[in-house]
Amino acid sequence: MKKAFVTREQVQTINETYPTPFYLYDEKGIRENARKVYQAFSWNKGFKEYFAVKATPNPTILKILKEEGCGTDCSSITELMMSDACGFQGQDIMFSSNDTPEEEYRFAAKLGAIINLDDFSNIQELKDTLGYLPETMCLRYNPGGYFRIANTIMDNPQDAKYGMTTAQIIEGYKILKANGVKHFGIHAFLASNTVTNDYYPTLAKELFELAVKIKAETGVCLDFINLSGGVGIPYRPEQEANDILKIGEAVHRMFDQVLVPNGLGDIRLFTEMGRFMLGPYGALVTKVIHFKETYKHYAGVDACAVNLMRPAMYGAYHHITVLGKEKEASEEVYDVTGSLCENNDKFAIDRPLPKLQKGDYLFIHDAGAHGFAMGYNYNGKLWSSELLLREDGSVKLIRRAETPKDYFATLDIDDTMKKYM
Ligand SMILES: *Cc1c(COP(=O)(O)O)cnc(C)c1O
């Protein structure tokens, strides 16, 4: 059973000030989960979670995570700027980009962020761009083939555009060392949204064994291993959630088995989770505004795919709670639709729900990561607000909704839109 972290009464009160649709984040849930992550890896001296900013790029959220000890993982210059402005400093920022413009390398280096290179050729490029290589460098690994857990194929790294081959990575550390780099890291992201406790341990084993090989072949002792993101969340109510404490213990066992006996027991572990840190603690709240009966039953809401693209883009399931009707039987079957001129603009297809009425609030679960962030403006639709439900139950506006004036601002070069601004 998935439970909304607000009641209908709470949402009704919020709605008196802030129109639907809006994103709502649960500060208590975010903090408790972050603490659990740190608890799970407390055995590793120097462990750090670098929150993937792209999942939920909001300064208020980043500052909460900073208070919990997290750094940030950035994929672009604006994410670097946001991290800097939120007070993240130097090596509390990881820059894991790919196909990176030179200007962004320069900015990352200026902040003292850890630069994680995606491609072998980036090593020379970075040296040419900066005129030197920073003292701390990270390389991104791609083992090729299929990534399996037991006999299940989790993903297909050989087709992924990221990372370097084993040969490139070995050669890479030799070059870094010859260029005066002093601290070395490795990074790999091999499967996404893994709802299993075995992903990190399996990945860790592979990277730990590689660390031993790197030491043997290049003399480089890695300072840190970045397990990156990919730890998933149970979008469907029947799925079992990952247990981060168990994951931490299993990684610990691998660490003791592989690294410690090889004199690499000082390696720090980093993670770079986005979805696991924020996904369950954010929801899109939208109101039912229309019904349509044709060949199917449609319930139209005031949000659309621009607010949450995952169902339209990936066919992703997002659970829906009808606030105030949690105890009612799901006796109707609806397609829950938005207003885009796109037939994939459906938050749910053939979804059993309690009988809906106009004005019902739908709580669309698990939208806290890769939700708001993937928004867009198609059909001239505007971005919604983002709200934070604080631990004391109060609500804070952490991003106002976009207005037509915002939407027209970049067009207003010849004053055509002035009338509406
Ligand atoms: C997207 C991304 C993450 C976060 O992924 P999640 O699936 O949200 O955990 C971490 N690191 C890199 C390099 C990414 O691109």
The ligand as an SDF file (V2000), in Angstrom:
LIG
                    3D

 15 15  0  0  0  0  0  0  0  0999 V2000
   21.4360   10.5900  -13.6260 C   0  0  0  0  0  0  0  0  0  0  0  0
   22.7150   10.3630  -12.9650 C   0  0  0  0  0  0  0  0  0  0  0  0
   22.7790   10.0110  -11.6060 C   0  0  0  0  0  0  0  0  0  0  0  0
   21.5590    9.7670  -10.7720 C   0  0  0  0  0  0  0  0  0  0  0  0
   20.8360    8.6950  -11.2120 O   0  0  0  0  0  0  0  0  0  0  0  0
   19.5960    8.1070  -10.3740 P   0  0  0  0  0  0  0  0  0  0  0  0
   19.0780    7.0320  -11.2410 O   0  0  0  0  0  0  0  0  0  0  0  0
   18.6540    9.2250  -10.1940 O   0  0  0  0  0  0  0  0  0  0  0  0
   20.1360    7.6150   -9.0970 O   0  0  0  0  0  0  0  0  0  0  0  0
   24.0310    9.8690  -11.0500 C   0  0  0  0  0  0  0  0  0  0  0  0
   25.1610   10.0530  -11.7540 N   0  0  0  0  0  0  0  0  0  0  0  0
   25.1400   10.3840  -13.0610 C   0  0  0  0  0  0  0  0  0  0  0  0
   26.4150   10.5750  -13.7760 C   0  0  0  0  0  0  0  0  0  0  0  0
   23.9260   10.5380  -13.7010 C   0  0  0  0  0  0  0  0  0  0  0  0
   23.9030   10.8540  -14.9970 O   0  0  0  0  0  0  0  0  0  0  0  0
  1  2  1  0
  2  3  1  0
  2 14  2  0
  3  4  1  0
  3 10  2  0
  4  5  1  0
  5  6  1  0
  6  7  2  0
  6  8  1  0
  6  9  1  0
 10 11  1  0
 11 12  2  0
 12 13  1  0
 12 14  1  0
 14 15  1  0
M  END
$$$$
